[in-house]
């Protein structure tokens, strides 16, 4: 059972880390002293809805005003590395759908256009490397 947290520091670390009764425990195998892990959230989750907050960054009452997001979002174009395709993008799409289902946004996809580095292929007409024959892979 997780402890009830009544105060949040705003430091950025897990609120669970400040509850010694939760952190300090006994190892179930050796019965020695042990510490529970409190940093359990993937960092991509933290950065997968920031573009909504940018639409209304100074709002002290809520994460963002749905009217501001309706004006600014979805993001016109997003470009990122391969790691973004498998983690950031999945979580961003998840948040977009959750916020949509909660009535906070009206779109289904967070990005209108997406380019993940590494998606270009030798035969793609828009691939910049196609123009530079020295960089075209042979297989």
N, C-alpha and C positions, 0 to 999 in steps of 0.2 A: 504494500500500500504506500503510495506517495504521500509525503507530508503536506500539510496545508501551508502554503507560502502566503504570508501577510504583508511582507515588505519586499520591494524590488529595488535594487541598488542603482540600476541603470548603467552599470559599469560594462556590460556586455558579456559577462560570464554567466554561467548557468545559475539561476536562483537556488537550485538544489545544493550547489557547492557551499552555500552559507548555512546549511543545516547539518551540524555535526552528528546529530542522531541518525541522519540518513547516510552521510558519507562514511562514518566510522561503523564498521560492522565486523562480523566474524566470518572467516572463510568456511564455507560448508564442507570442504574436503579435509583440511588439516585442523580446523577449529582455532587457527591463529588469528591475529589481528589483520584486518583487511580494510580497503577503502573502495567504495563504489565509484564507478565512472559516472561523472555528471555531464560531460560534454558529449551528448549523444545525437545532436542534430547535425546533419550533413551541411557543410558550408554553402552548398549550392541552394539549399532551401532558403537560407537567409537572403541570398541575392536574387531570388527568382520572382520577386514582386516589387523590386525597387522602382521600376519604371512607372508603376501606379503611384507610388509615393512622390515621385518627381512631379507628377501632375498637380500635386497639392501639398508641397513640402512643408509649409508652415502651419498646417492644420493641427491645433493642439487637442482637438476633441475626438478625432477619428483617424484611421490610417490614411484615408483620402475621401474627398467628397465625390460621390458618383457623378455629379454634373461636370466636375473638372475632368474626370477620366473620360466621360463621354465626348468632351471637346478635344482632348489631346490624344486619346488612344483609339485603336491599337497603334503600336509603334509602326512607322512606315517601313523601315528597313533595319534589319538586325544582322550583323556579321560577327561571327565568333569562331573560335577554334574547334577542333574535333571534340574536345572534352565537353564543350557546350552542347553539342548535339545529343549526347547521351545523358547528361545530368541536368544542366541548367535549362535546356529546352523542355525536357520532360516535366520538371518541376514548374516551370513557367506556364506550360499548358495546363497543368493541374490547377495552379492558382487561378488562372483565367476561368476555368470551368467552375471552380468552387465559387469565385466571386460572381460569376454569371448566375449560378443557381441561387445565390443569396440575394440577387437583384442589385448588386453593386456595380456591375458592368453589363453592357449590352452586346458585347462581341463574344465570339467563340474562340478565336485564336488571338494570342497576345501580339503577334507580329504579322503585318500584311505581307512582307517579303522577307525571306531568310536566305542567307548565304553562309554556309558553314565551310570554313577553309578545309580544302580536301575534297569538296564535292565536284570540282571541275574535273572533267575527263578530257582525254586527248581529242575525242570526237565532238565535244561540245562546241557549238559555233560561238558562244560568248566567252569561252575560256581564253584569258590573255596569253597563256603559254602556247596556244595554237599558232600565234603569229610569229613566235620566236622558234624557228625550227630546231635550233640547237638544244632546246629544253623539252622537246617532245619525246616521251619514252618510246622505245621500239617495241615493247610488249607489255 
